[in-house]
């Protein structure tokens, strides 16, 4: 796993060219009055199984943080 510092950007071209250890694709729909979030894909990159499991936990934590923030709105 690379120890390169994280780069924060909002430029779409730069975002597409960054390399992340994981990629989450989610979609949202509405079922009655409930909002439903669907994890369409979860891709984890790593050189070892333990590294992939660790990154999976981090990716899911990012998703949970995002959804918690939405619930606070």
Secondary structure as UniProt FT lines:
FT   HELIX           12..17
FT   STRAND          22..31
FT   TURN            32..33
FT   STRAND          34..44
FT   HELIX           49..72
//
